[in-house]
Amino acid sequence: MSFDGRTGHKTYGSPLPEHLNLKKIEIYAGRSSQATLLNREEFTYEVIYLSPALLEKIDLQKITRMQTHQTELFAHEQSNG
């Protein structure tokens, strides 16, 4: 995982180097709490990077098509328990 993502028009962190051959996926994390406190309506997207070894074990198309929100991702993991 990394610490990059974005809220509104602001981007946080730097992308990991391409030579690592990681798959970058943006996950909608919901409304920004900080922006809400500042009376703004902005949404947060977190980034997760998947390794080539993990990509060999999962159906990435199925996951990215079905899991568009962070809470749905966790629900998927719990149902497969």
N, C-alpha and C positions, 0 to 999 in steps of 0.2 A: 504494500500500500504506500501511498505517498500523502503529502499534505497539500496537494494542489487542488484547486477548484475555483469556483466563481460565484459571486453574488451580484446580481444586477449587472452593471458594466465593469465591475472591478474583478480582476483575476488575482488569485493568491498562489504563491509558490511557483516553482519552475517545473516544466515537464521533465520527466526522466530522459536520459540520453537514448536515442534511437538504437544505438549499437547493443543495447540490452535485449532487444527483440521482444519487448513486452507489449501486450495488447492493452490499449488505453480505453476505458469505458467511463462515461459520465453518468452519474446516478442523480436523479432529481431527489433532493433531500428535504424539500418543502420550503415554506416561507421562512425568511431570515429573521431570527429573534432580535438580533441587534438592529436591523433595519426597522422592524416593527416598533421597537422602543424609541427610535428616532422619527417615528411617524411616516415611514416610507414603506411602500409595498414592493419588496424585492424577493426573489426566490434564489435558493442556494442549490448549487450542483457540486457534488463531490466527485473526485476522480479515484478510480481504482485501477491498478495495473495487474494484469494476469500474466503469469509466466508461461513459456512454451510448454513446459511439462504439465501444467494444469490444463491448458487448452487442449491437450491430447486426450484428457479424461472427461471433458464436459462437452455438451452440445451448446456451443456459444450462440448460435442463431436462435435456438429455442429460448435461452435465458434472456438475451437482449430483446427479443421480440415480446416476451411475456412480462418481464420485470422492469417496468419503467420507473417505479418509485421505490425508495429505500424500504418502506414498510412492506411492500410486496416481496422484496428480495428476502427479508427475514421470514415472512410467512411461508415462502417456498421452502426454505431450509427446515423449518419446523415440521411441515407436512411430510417431508421426506425423512425426518428424524433419525 
